[in-house]
Amino acid sequence: MNTVPSPSLPSLQDELDRITQNTRALVQPERLAISENATAELFATGIEDHILRPGAQAPDFTLQDALTGKQVHAADLLALGPLVISFFRGRWCPYCVTELEAWRNLHAQLRSAGAFFIAISPQTQRHNDFTLQQHNLQFPILSDPDAAVAEQFGIAYSVPETHREYYKRILVNIPFVNSGNMYKTAAESSWRLPLPATFVVNQDGTIAFSEGHADFRVRPEPAEVMQAVLAAVAAK
């Protein structure tokens, strides 16, 4: 897929590539190898083949909002305009927060176009609220326990045992962030994560754009997503 952004928008992938370069300069090769192998193994499962494609019907869902604690219904948002849905792994992922900040900077433009943006992660409401406040985000972040909605979009997976030890060594407590429980008491489902993925949903519930990657370092360019948003708005 062409990932060259429009001249009016900076390249998100360039920013993410800088994170990768800095990480490779600072992190021991043996640790990098664990992450590289986990990414390759995830890709080899064929998970990308299960991502819902344009033309498919988007699942309906109701999830808790980080800021208000209230339930947000996808159908209510779609009644007002096209919807951009960004699934992210968690506040512990620098690639995810960089992507969220890019959408923060585009949020006013998106709303002016008549569309809505929401972010979804398996984090608890508390950790989603931390994400919201720390990065000054203006859009809703919704909690997706056990990545159940992500599963319906075809992007959920369980962190394999070998990679769990890696996360423990770098002090990323995924079960705690996702469930509030520590390793010994956390359910197996607290290790569920979504592929980072973005969907644009038309008001009739059909998917107009979808992109997700097993390689968490790769994300769709906001410029491409915005083109799909403008087309969806024009079709209202």
Stockholm file with secondary structure:
# STOCKHOLM 1.0

chainA/1-236         MNTVPSPSLPSLQDELDRITQNTRALVQPERLAISENATAELFATGIEDHILRPGAQAPDFTLQDALTGKQVHAADLLALGPLVISFFRGRWCPYCVTELEAWRNLHAQLRSAGAFFIAISPQTQRHNDFTLQQHNLQFPILSDPDAAVAEQFGIAYSVPETHREYYKRILVNIPFVNSGNMYKTAAESSWRLPLPATFVVNQDGTIAFSEGHADFRVRPEPAEVMQAVLAAVAAK
#=GR chainA/1-236 SS CCCCCCTTSCCHHHHHHHHHHHHHHHSCHHHHHHHHHHHHHHHHTTGGGGSCCTTSBCCCCEEEETTTCCEEEHHHHHTTSCEEEEECCCTTCHHHHHHHHHHHHHHHHHHHTTCEEEEEESSCHHHHHHHHHHTTCCSCEEECGGGHHHHHTTCEEECCHHHHHHHHHTTCCHHHHHHSCCTTTCCGGGGEEECCEEEEECTTSBEEEEEECSSTTCCCCHHHHHHHHHHHHHTC
#=GC SS_cons         CCCCCCTTSCCHHHHHHHHHHHHHHHSCHHHHHHHHHHHHHHHHTTGGGGSCCTTSBCCCCEEEETTTCCEEEHHHHHTTSCEEEEECCCTTCHHHHHHHHHHHHHHHHHHHTTCEEEEEESSCHHHHHHHHHHTTCCSCEEECGGGHHHHHTTCEEECCHHHHHHHHHTTCCHHHHHHSCCTTTCCGGGGEEECCEEEEECTTSBEEEEEECSSTTCCCCHHHHHHHHHHHHHTC
//
